[in-house]
Amino acid sequence: MSHPRGLFLSFEGTEGAGKSSNLQYVKEMLETSGKTVLVTREPGGTEVGERIREILLNPDLPAMHSDTELLLMFASRAEHYQHKILPALNEGQWVLCDRFTDASFAYQGGGRGIDMARIAELESWVLGGRKPDQTFLFDLPVEIGLSRAKSRGAADRFEQEAVLFFQRIRDCYLARAAAEPTRFKVLDASQSLEQVRDQLKMTTSQLLKDTNFE
């Protein structure tokens, strides 16, 4: 029996951009429209992935090599994609993921300086060319985002990095969005929550319209 097509939506941005709370807003919109929705996150999403997440974010561990960080990210992603994301999409669910492969290009590529071609090789190996159908990029000045992030509590291993690290990440995200304008929807996250959600509502409504096969 065939299933209606579900879409794969990812939510990206630097620290404090508000992607996680806005993901919940999109989830509620989709469920109100009768869609079955899976919400997940990276790194993490599975029992194995969440254990890897603990290692990646732990500020008390010794500094790890950038290749180690990248490989751990993709190890978590392989488990996540095969055991959670792909089965949900095959069942016709809409998958909403808090970060996905674009984050590896931004954080490990832009932030750490790893060759983008090496990350692309891992992307091809683990995902076979699969990308999100739509990526919401919540963009705002780095200083504003870090100020918001600090108000949430103790900093994790990434949040302890210098401002220039996050500026490189932001620049990388914006470059990827410029290169794939159809997949990316860039939202000005420095605006009020109401203004951001107005943009989200417009884009999500169009996605629902485009995938309505009834």
C-alpha positions, 0 to 999 in steps of 0.5 A: 500500500502506498503512502502519501508523501511526507516532507523532510524539513530541517531547521538550521542556524547559529546559537540562539537563533530560535530554531528549536522553538520555531520548529515546534510552531511548524509542528503544530501547524502541520498537525492541525492540517492533519499531518503525522509529524516526527520531530527529531534532532542532531546530533542525536535522534536515536539511543546511540545518537544521543550517547554520541551527542553527550560526548560531542557537547560535553565541555569537560572532555579534553579537546578532540581533533576536528576529524574526530568531531566530524566523524562522530557527527556522521556516525550519529547521522548514519544511525539517525537516518537509517533507523528513524528519518528514512522509515518515517518518510517511507511511511508518509510522515513529515520529518522535522529535524533540528539541524542536519548535514548543513550543520556539519558543513557550517560547524565542521567546515566553516567553523573548524576549517575542514575541507568541504569536499571531505564533508561532501564525501561523507554526505554522499556515503551516509545519505546517498545524495538525500537532502532535506526538501526544505531548510529553514535557516534562522539568521541573525548577528552572531553577538545577538545569538550568543547573548541569547544562548548565554541566558539559557544556562551553562555553555556546552562545548560548542558554545564556549568557542570564540565569536569568530568561530560562529561568524565563520559558521554564519558565513558558511550557512549564508553561502550555502543558502545562496547556492541553493535558494530553492531549498533554503528559506532564510529567516531574519531571526533578529526580528520579533517572534511574531514576524518570524512566525509570519514568514514560517506560516507563509512558507509552511502553508505553501508546502502543504498546498504543494503536497496536497494530492487529494 
